[in-house]
Amino acid sequence: MLRFLCLIAVLMHPLPPPLICIEEPELGLHPDAVGFLADALRSASTRSQVVVTTHSETLVSALSDEPESVVVCERSDDGDTQFRRLQAAQLEKWLAQYRLGELWRMGEISGNRW
């Protein structure tokens, strides 16, 4: 609960810094709180640039209505790191049936899985 309150305090600050970076904000949170966290991240992104890393299918799914806000980071076979912003138009048919997290788990939006 304390972690959640700290995250919300940072994300809802009336005078945020120009850049907020959070690594795996969902760690230690109750699964039901992840949707609230996604809403807070969305709200903060209107006042500051927000960069979040996650391995949470739940958090990624909470962003299904804004796939352009997700950037997939993966390592190529050559060892290079590549970043790719998701495009809603390319995912439109998929998103009619699945959430972003499900597409990620299925390997449809990359993000190399183990």
Protein Blocks (a to p, Z undefined) as FASTA:
>chain_A
ZZmmmmmmmmmombdcfbdcdehklgopafklmmmmmmmmmmmmmmbccddddfbfklmm
mmmmmmmlpccddddfkopacdddddfklmmmmmmmmcfklmmmnopngoiaZZ
